[in-house]
Amino acid sequence: MESEARLSNWEAISMIVGNSIGTGIIAVPYLAMKNSIRSVLIIAAIAYCMNVILHLIIAELSYNNGGKQLVKSFEGELFHGKMKKVFSWILFSVYGLAIMIGVSGNINGGAQIFVNWFGMPLPAAQVLYYVLAGSVVFIGMKAVGIAQKGSVFLLFLIVAAMTVGTVLLPHHAVTPAPFHWNNLLALYSMVVFATSANQAVIQVVKGVDGDPRRIRRSIFAGFGISTGFVLVVTLSCLIGIGGGVDKELAYMQLGEKIGSWGILCAGIFSLLALLTTFWTHTLALRDVMHEQVGLPNRLCWVLATIPCILFAVFGVSSFIVLTRIMSGVVVLVSLMLILTYGKSRKRAGKSPICGIIGTVPFQAVMMVSTILCSIGAVIKLT
């Protein structure tokens, strides 16, 4: 299996964790406030199971197609005849746009942190974030793996410190919000999205030489860690802030409650969370374009990410809006993914990664989950 770099076990796991801890995790507390803590715990457990199933399927589909990104996997498995290339380019455009929207939201989130820290104009902060974050991906996949591993370690330390700081605060009584299906579905959609790592899983498949055992271990461990992060961050915000979560970046609000060091830690956490997702998503954009047009990797990265910064500067500015739009588009693409995987599994005649988890009943469960996520991504909150 052709790959530009080889990943160690921890780098592979960190690629998944880093992709997961990003644009979604810091939006979950706001939606969690509109549900009960019990609902949050149940949703997190279900989301973990759904993400493990989904990403094992993604990994095996890519594995069956030589480690290719989803667009080329779809082209190889789903499209045939004279219209094959036409459908491939349509999917390339739609899927690429979905990632670009997510990256644009990511840039806006990072820029907001720079604005808070340095008081600089938003457009300047957006460009600064894009340049600093992009330099890692511009170097290559191995640099991203190393950066992800270091960032995940720092995130562990920051979350531990913030949790201790939250325990020392006067605790707020967390009053369960009135139950409403809209709020529950929105929470489910965001938690699934917040702990997803579609692009990172494909990078792991290539980075570990297609070793099924290492791929499975990275998926189970990576999503376990990222789900734990979501729960700790969300519960800390609810306990430390209570019903007063009124900011899109709720962890920043918790830092203000803790004090000056808490503000600094929350800012670094939010920045690292955004950076790790930016690295994975723009690396995927680069790979998708490289596979489609055959240009050099670095040129593909520039061409694929320039629209992201332009959309961030001139497009929608709401962080929540952008992340929810992306979650909706991505889960719709997942429907096509599940159908394609069924054909790929049948063609391959074996299942070295998924095993029983990739059988028809599990595919049906994923279809239902994807539909629910699609509804939750666009449904109106109460």
C-alpha positions as CSV (number, residue, x, y, z in Angstrom):
1,M,0.0,0.0,0.0
2,E,1.5,3.3,-1.1
3,S,2.0,6.0,1.5
4,E,4.3,9.0,1.9
5,A,5.0,8.1,5.6
6,R,4.7,5.4,8.2
7,L,2.9,6.1,11.5
8,S,3.7,4.6,14.9
9,N,0.9,3.1,17.0
10,W,0.5,6.3,19.1
11,E,0.7,8.5,16.0
12,A,-2.0,6.5,14.4
13,I,-4.3,6.7,17.5
14,S,-3.4,10.4,17.8
15,M,-4.5,11.0,14.2
16,I,-7.9,9.8,15.1
17,V,-8.1,11.6,18.4
18,G,-6.8,14.8,16.9
19,N,-9.4,14.7,14.1
20,S,-12.1,14.0,16.7
21,I,-11.3,16.7,19.2
22,G,-12.0,19.7,17.1
23,T,-14.8,21.8,15.6
24,G,-17.5,19.7,17.2
25,I,-16.3,19.0,20.8
26,I,-16.3,22.7,21.8
27,A,-19.9,23.1,20.5
28,V,-21.3,20.1,22.4
29,P,-21.8,21.8,25.9
30,Y,-24.2,24.3,24.4
31,L,-26.4,21.5,23.0
32,A,-25.9,19.4,26.1
33,M,-27.4,22.3,28.2
34,K,-30.6,21.8,26.4
35,N,-30.8,18.1,27.5
36,S,-30.2,16.2,30.7
37,I,-26.9,14.8,31.9
38,R,-28.3,11.3,31.6
39,S,-29.2,12.0,28.0
40,V,-25.6,13.2,27.4
41,L,-24.1,10.0,28.8
42,I,-26.4,7.7,26.8
43,I,-25.9,9.7,23.6
44,A,-22.1,9.5,24.1
45,A,-22.2,5.7,24.5
46,I,-24.3,5.2,21.5
47,A,-22.2,7.6,19.4
48,Y,-19.1,5.7,20.4
49,C,-20.6,2.4,19.1
50,M,-21.9,4.0,15.9
51,N,-18.6,5.7,15.2
52,V,-16.6,2.5,15.7
53,I,-18.9,0.7,13.3
54,L,-18.8,3.5,10.7
55,H,-15.0,3.9,10.8
56,L,-14.3,0.2,10.6
57,I,-16.4,0.3,7.4
58,I,-14.6,3.3,6.1
59,A,-11.2,1.7,6.8
60,E,-12.1,-1.5,5.1
61,L,-13.5,0.3,2.0
62,S,-10.3,2.2,1.7
63,Y,-8.3,-0.9,2.4
64,N,-10.1,-2.7,-0.5
65,N,-9.1,0.2,-2.8
66,G,-5.4,0.5,-1.9
67,G,-5.8,3.2,0.8
68,K,-7.6,5.7,-1.4
69,Q,-9.8,8.5,-0.1
70,L,-13.6,8.1,-0.4
71,V,-14.0,9.8,-3.7
72,K,-11.7,7.3,-5.5
73,S,-13.1,4.4,-3.5
74,F,-16.6,5.4,-4.7
75,E,-15.3,5.7,-8.3
76,G,-13.8,2.3,-8.1
77,E,-16.7,0.5,-6.5
78,L,-19.9,2.4,-7.4
79,F,-19.5,4.2,-10.8
80,H,-19.3,2.4,-14.1
81,G,-19.7,3.0,-17.8
82,K,-19.4,6.2,-19.8
83,M,-20.6,8.4,-16.9
84,K,-18.0,7.1,-14.4
85,K,-15.8,10.2,-14.6
86,V,-18.7,12.6,-14.6
87,F,-20.1,11.1,-11.4
88,S,-16.6,11.0,-9.9
89,W,-16.1,14.7,-10.5
90,I,-19.6,15.6,-9.1
91,L,-18.8,13.6,-5.9
92,F,-15.4,15.2,-5.8
93,S,-17.0,18.6,-5.9
94,V,-19.7,17.9,-3.3
95,Y,-17.4,16.0,-0.9
96,G,-14.6,18.5,-1.2
97,L,-17.0,21.4,-0.6
98,A,-18.2,19.7,2.6
99,I,-14.7,19.5,3.9
100,M,-14.0,23.0,2.9
101,I,-17.0,24.3,4.8
102,G,-15.7,22.5,7.9
103,V,-12.2,23.9,7.4
104,S,-13.7,27.4,7.0
105,G,-15.6,27.0,10.3
106,N,-12.4,25.8,11.8
107,I,-10.5,28.9,10.6
108,N,-13.2,31.1,12.1
109,G,-13.0,29.3,15.4
110,G,-9.2,29.7,15.6
111,A,-9.4,33.3,14.5
112,Q,-11.8,34.1,17.3
113,I,-9.2,32.9,19.8
114,F,-6.5,35.1,18.2
115,V,-9.0,38.1,18.4
116,N,-9.6,37.4,22.1
117,W,-5.9,37.1,22.8
118,F,-4.4,39.9,20.7
119,G,-7.3,42.1,19.9
120,M,-6.5,41.9,16.2
121,P,-9.0,42.4,13.4
122,L,-10.8,39.2,12.5
123,P,-9.6,39.0,8.8
124,A,-6.0,39.3,9.9
125,A,-6.6,36.7,12.6
126,Q,-8.1,34.3,10.0
127,V,-5.1,34.7,7.7
128,L,-2.6,34.2,10.6
129,Y,-4.3,31.1,11.7
130,Y,-4.4,29.7,8.2
131,V,-0.7,30.3,7.6
132,L,0.4,28.9,11.0
133,A,-1.8,25.9,10.9
134,G,-1.1,25.1,7.3
135,S,2.7,25.1,7.7
136,V,2.5,21.7,9.4
137,V,0.4,20.1,6.6
138,F,2.6,21.7,4.0
139,I,5.6,19.7,5.3
140,G,3.8,16.4,5.0
141,M,1.9,13.5,6.6
142,K,4.7,12.4,9.0
143,A,4.8,16.0,10.4
144,V,1.1,15.9,10.9
145,G,1.4,12.6,12.8
146,I,4.1,13.9,15.1
147,A,2.2,17.2,15.7
148,Q,-1.0,15.2,16.5
149,K,0.8,13.1,19.1
150,G,2.3,16.1,20.8
151,S,-1.0,18.0,20.7
152,V,-3.1,15.1,22.2
153,F,-0.6,14.9,25.1
154,L,-1.0,18.6,25.8
155,L,-4.8,18.3,25.6
156,F,-4.6,15.5,28.2
157,L,-2.7,17.9,30.6
158,I,-5.0,20.8,30.0
159,V,-8.2,18.9,30.5
160,A,-6.8,17.4,33.7
161,A,-5.9,20.9,35.0
162,M,-9.2,22.4,33.9
163,T,-11.1,19.5,35.6
164,V,-9.3,20.1,38.9
165,G,-10.1,23.8,38.5
166,T,-13.8,23.0,38.0
167,V,-13.9,20.8,41.1
168,L,-12.6,23.8,43.1
169,L,-15.3,26.1,41.8
170,P,-18.7,26.5,43.6
171,H,-20.8,23.8,41.8
172,H,-23.9,24.8,39.9
173,A,-26.9,22.6,40.1
174,V,-27.5,21.1,36.7
175,T,-31.2,21.3,36.2
176,P,-32.4,18.9,33.5
177,A,-33.8,20.7,30.5
178,P,-37.4,19.8,29.5
179,F,-37.2,16.9,27.2
180,H,-37.7,17.6,23.5
181,W,-36.8,15.3,20.6
182,N,-35.4,18.2,18.6
183,N,-32.8,18.9,21.2
184,L,-31.9,15.2,21.6
185,L,-31.5,14.7,17.9
186,A,-29.4,17.8,17.6
187,L,-27.2,16.6,20.5
188,Y,-26.8,13.2,18.9
189,S,-25.9,14.6,15.5
190,M,-23.2,16.9,17.1
191,V,-21.7,14.2,19.3
192,V,-21.4,11.8,16.4
193,F,-19.9,14.6,14.3
194,A,-17.7,15.7,17.2
195,T,-16.2,12.3,17.6
196,S,-15.9,11.3,13.9
197,A,-12.7,11.1,12.0
198,N,-13.5,9.9,8.5
199,Q,-10.3,11.4,6.9
200,A,-8.0,10.4,9.7
201,V,-9.0,6.7,9.5
202,I,-8.1,6.6,5.9
203,Q,-4.7,8.2,6.7
204,V,-4.2,5.6,9.4
205,V,-4.9,2.8,6.9
206,K,-2.1,4.0,4.7
207,G,0.2,5.0,7.6
208,V,0.2,1.5,9.2
209,D,0.7,-0.4,5.9
210,G,-2.9,-1.7,5.9
211,D,-2.3,-3.9,9.0
212,P,-5.9,-4.9,10.0
213,R,-4.9,-5.5,13.6
214,R,-3.3,-2.0,14.0
215,I,-6.2,-0.4,12.2
216,R,-8.8,-1.9,14.5
217,R,-6.8,-1.0,17.6
218,S,-6.4,2.6,16.5
219,I,-10.1,2.9,15.9
220,F,-11.3,1.4,19.2
221,A,-8.7,3.3,21.2
222,G,-8.9,6.5,19.3
223,F,-12.7,6.9,19.6
224,G,-12.6,5.7,23.2
225,I,-10.2,8.6,24.1
226,S,-12.1,11.2,22.0
227,T,-15.5,10.2,23.6
228,G,-13.9,10.5,27.0
229,F,-12.7,14.0,26.1
230,V,-16.2,15.0,25.0
231,L,-17.7,13.8,28.2
232,V,-15.2,15.4,30.5
233,V,-15.3,18.8,28.7
234,T,-19.1,18.8,28.5
235,L,-19.7,17.8,32.1
236,S,-17.0,20.3,33.3
237,C,-18.8,23.1,31.5
238,L,-22.2,22.1,32.8
239,I,-21.0,21.8,36.4
240,G,-18.8,24.9,36.3
241,I,-21.2,27.1,34.4
242,G,-24.6,25.5,34.9
243,G,-27.4,26.9,32.8
244,G,-25.4,29.9,31.9
245,V,-23.6,28.4,28.9
246,D,-24.2,31.2,26.4
247,K,-21.1,31.1,24.2
248,E,-20.3,29.1,21.2
249,L,-16.9,28.3,22.7
250,A,-18.2,27.1,26.1
251,Y,-14.8,26.0,27.4
252,M,-13.6,29.6,27.1
253,Q,-16.5,30.6,29.3
254,L,-15.5,27.9,31.9
255,G,-11.9,29.3,31.8
256,E,-13.3,32.7,32.7
257,K,-15.0,31.2,35.8
258,I,-11.8,29.5,36.9
259,G,-9.6,32.6,36.6
260,S,-6.7,33.9,34.5
261,W,-4.9,30.6,34.3
262,G,-8.2,28.9,33.3
263,I,-8.7,31.4,30.5
264,L,-5.2,30.7,29.2
265,C,-5.7,26.9,29.4
266,A,-9.1,27.0,27.8
267,G,-7.7,29.2,25.0
268,I,-4.9,26.8,24.4
269,F,-7.2,23.8,24.5
270,S,-9.6,25.4,22.0
271,L,-6.7,26.3,19.7
272,L,-5.2,22.8,19.8
273,A,-8.6,21.2,19.3
274,L,-9.1,23.3,16.2
275,L,-5.5,22.9,14.9
276,T,-5.6,19.1,15.1
277,T,-8.8,19.0,13.0
278,F,-7.5,21.5,10.6
279,W,-4.4,19.4,10.0
280,T,-6.4,16.2,9.3
281,H,-9.0,17.8,7.1
282,T,-6.7,19.8,4.9
283,L,-4.4,16.8,4.6
284,A,-7.4,14.9,3.3
285,L,-8.3,17.7,1.0
286,R,-4.8,17.6,-0.4
287,D,-5.0,13.8,-0.9
288,V,-8.5,14.0,-2.5
289,M,-7.2,16.6,-5.0
290,H,-4.0,14.7,-5.6
291,E,-5.9,11.5,-6.4
292,Q,-8.3,13.4,-8.7
293,V,-5.9,15.6,-10.7
294,G,-2.4,14.1,-10.1
295,L,-0.6,17.3,-9.2
296,P,2.2,17.4,-6.6
297,N,1.0,17.2,-3.0
298,R,2.0,20.6,-1.9
299,L,0.5,22.4,-4.8
300,C,-2.7,20.3,-4.3
301,W,-2.8,21.5,-0.6
302,V,-2.5,25.2,-1.7
303,L,-5.2,24.8,-4.4
304,A,-7.6,22.9,-2.1
305,T,-7.3,25.3,0.9
306,I,-7.3,28.7,-0.7
307,P,-11.1,28.5,-1.1
308,C,-11.4,27.7,2.6
309,I,-9.7,30.9,3.7
310,L,-11.7,32.9,1.2
311,F,-15.0,31.4,2.4
312,A,-13.9,32.1,6.1
313,V,-13.2,35.7,5.4
314,F,-16.1,36.5,3.1
315,G,-18.7,33.8,4.0
316,V,-20.7,32.7,7.0
317,S,-19.1,33.8,10.2
318,S,-21.1,31.7,12.8
319,F,-19.0,28.8,14.2
320,I,-22.1,26.8,15.1
321,V,-23.7,27.3,11.7
322,L,-20.7,26.2,9.8
323,T,-20.1,23.1,11.9
324,R,-23.8,22.0,11.8
325,I,-23.8,22.5,8.0
326,M,-20.8,20.3,7.6
327,S,-22.2,17.6,9.9
328,G,-25.3,17.5,7.8
329,V,-23.4,17.1,4.5
330,V,-21.0,14.6,5.8
331,V,-23.6,12.3,7.2
332,L,-25.5,12.4,3.9
333,V,-22.3,11.3,2.2
334,S,-22.2,8.5,4.7
335,L,-25.3,7.0,3.2
336,M,-23.5,6.5,-0.1
337,L,-20.5,5.1,1.8
338,I,-22.6,2.3,3.4
339,L,-24.1,1.3,0.1
340,T,-20.6,1.3,-1.6
341,Y,-19.1,-0.7,1.2
342,G,-21.7,-3.5,0.7
343,K,-20.6,-3.8,-2.9
344,S,-16.9,-3.7,-2.0
345,R,-17.2,-6.3,0.7
346,K,-19.1,-8.6,-1.7
347,R,-16.4,-8.1,-4.4
348,A,-13.5,-8.7,-2.0
349,G,-15.1,-11.9,-0.7
350,K,-13.5,-11.4,2.7
351,S,-13.5,-8.9,5.6
352,P,-10.1,-8.6,7.3
353,I,-11.0,-5.4,9.3
354,C,-14.8,-5.4,10.0
355,G,-15.7,-9.1,10.3
356,I,-19.2,-9.5,11.6
357,I,-19.4,-5.7,12.3
358,G,-19.6,-5.1,8.6
359,T,-22.5,-7.5,7.9
360,V,-25.9,-6.3,6.6
361,P,-27.6,-5.8,10.1
362,F,-24.9,-3.4,11.1
363,Q,-25.0,-1.7,7.8
364,A,-28.8,-1.2,8.4
365,V,-28.1,0.2,11.9
366,M,-25.6,2.7,10.3
367,M,-28.2,3.8,7.8
368,V,-30.7,4.6,10.6
369,S,-28.0,6.4,12.6
370,T,-27.0,8.4,9.5
371,I,-30.6,9.5,8.8
372,L,-31.1,10.6,12.4
373,C,-27.8,12.6,12.3
374,S,-29.0,14.3,9.1
375,I,-32.2,15.3,10.7
376,G,-30.5,16.4,13.9
377,A,-28.0,18.6,12.0
378,V,-30.7,20.8,10.5
379,I,-33.5,20.6,13.0
380,K,-34.6,23.7,15.0
381,L,-33.6,23.8,18.6
382,T,-36.3,24.6,21.3
